[in-house]
Each structure stands twice: as structure tokens, then as C-alpha cells.
Amino acid sequence: MGTATDNEFLVDRVETALNSIRPYLEADGGNVKVLEVTSDRVARLELVGACGSCPMSAMTFKAGLEEAILKAVPEILRVEATNLTPAF
């Protein structure tokens, strides 16, 4: 579907979108890594540090990370976190 260059360009744009949220994550001892953008336009993220085990991470993911990426990079069809902790 897309070339590696296309995906690298999308990864850069996803990183830029996440940079607006990173200071809030870092303030709570966490962060987020972009693992990949798949050929079918799925951005795969990993929550790291405190974010990986925080019960609020599902809300942070949906309301913050996913929304920022989908708004800034409309080519992305879906955002997934590989290690989301379910909210209690």
C-alpha cells in the first residue's frame, strides 16, 4: 500500500502530534513511544513509565493521545496502544 518513506513521514507527523501532550505525561512520570505506523495506517503506541501501569491510562489514551493524532494526521485510520491498562 504505502512505501517505507510514506510511513516514516507519517511516524514523524505522529511524533509531532504527541509532542504537544508529552509534557503532561512526563509531569506524571510517563511518556509514549511510537512503535510503528502499519501499511494499513494504524499508529501503534506504547505507554511507558508511569503511563504503562496507570489505571487512568485508558482515558489518557482516548481523550489525549488518540484525539491529538487523529486530528493532526488525518491519514491515520486507527490508533492502538499495545499495553493499555484497563480502567477500574
N, C-alpha and C positions, 0 to 999 in steps of 0.2 A: 504494500500500500504506500507507505512513505519511505523515504530514504533515511539513512542514519543522520544525515545533515539536517533533515527536517526535524527529526526527533531531538537532536541536540539543540536546535533553535527553540523548540517547544520547552525543553527542560530549562533552558536559560530564562525563558519568559515565566515559567512556573516558579523558579527560584526568585525572580524579581518580585512576583506577586507575594511570595511568602515573606520576603524581607520586611514588608510593612507590618507583619504580625510577629516576627521573631522577637522583637524587644519585649513583648508581653510574655511570651513563652519563657524567654531567658530570665525574666524577673522572677518567675516561679521555679527556676532551676531546670527548665526543659528546653527542648528545641525540636526541630523537624528536619528530616533528611528526605530529599527526592531520590527514590531508588531508580525509577525509570519512567519514561513515557512509552507505552506499548504502541505497536503498529496500529492498533485499533483505538488509539487516542485516549487511553486510560492513564492517568497520572497515579503512580504508586508511591506512597509516602511511608516513612517510618517515624513514629513519635519516639523521641529519645529523652534520656534523663528523667526528670520527674514526670514528664508528659506520658511516658510509656506505662506508668502504673497509676496514674491519677484517675479516680472514678469520674471526674468531670471531663476527661479527655474526649469522650464521645460528643459532648456538647461543644467543646472547643473545636473539634474536627468539623462538625456540621456547620456551625454558625460562623466560624472564623476561617479555617484553612480552606475548606471546600468552596465556600462562598467567594473568597478572595480569588481563588484560582479560576473558577468558572466565569467570574466577572472579567478578570484581566486577560484570560486566554480562552476565548470562546471556542477555539478548535478542540479543546479538551471536552470529551463527552462525559467522562465519569472520573471521580477521584476516590481512591481506596487507600485506607491505612492498613498496613499489614499486621499491626499489633495493637489494635484498639481494645481498651479495657471497657467492658460493659458497665454502664452506669447502674448504680444500685437503687 
